[in-house]
Amino acid sequence: MPATLTYIDSGVLIFAAKGTTAAAALALPFLADPGREYVTSDYVRLEILPKATFHKRTAEVEFYNLFFATTTRSIPTSEALLEYALEEACKTGIQGLDAVHIACAAFAGAEEFITSEKTTTPIHRTKLVKMVSIFPAEIRKKRRPWWKFWQ
């Protein structure tokens, strides 16, 4: 069976980089799945690497770079990509950078887009790619912050 072509949103990588936290426990299974092939974009790099690099969090930077080394494709920016993202954002009400990530996933032919956004957020309105939240259903239904789920 072929691997599921997957685009990982920046928030998932940020959660996973936390290591042994509850947030990492939600994110890491999606990154360690042998049934997935990963694609990324210049925008994911831009969103996560600068802050970790500036603050000299070398383990975090190494984690991100390891992920990027495992991706099979990185979508570069282009005028067509940004126009596609703008069209999707205007049609669905999705925040601008989220629409850019969705456009990258669509351009890559990703089957799934893994996000740290709960299913109640606008990013899940897109029909361009199947959206998958890292949050289990029991967390998504609660009205309290996800990190209090374990308390």
ABEGO torsion letter per residue (X at the ends): XBBBBBBBBAAAAAAAAAGABAAAAAAAAAAABAABBBBBBAAAAAAAAAAAAAAGBAAAAAAAAAAAAABABBBBBBAAAAAAAAAAAAAAGBBAAAAAAAAAAAAAGBABBBBABBAABAAAABAABBBBBABBAAAAABABBAAAAAX
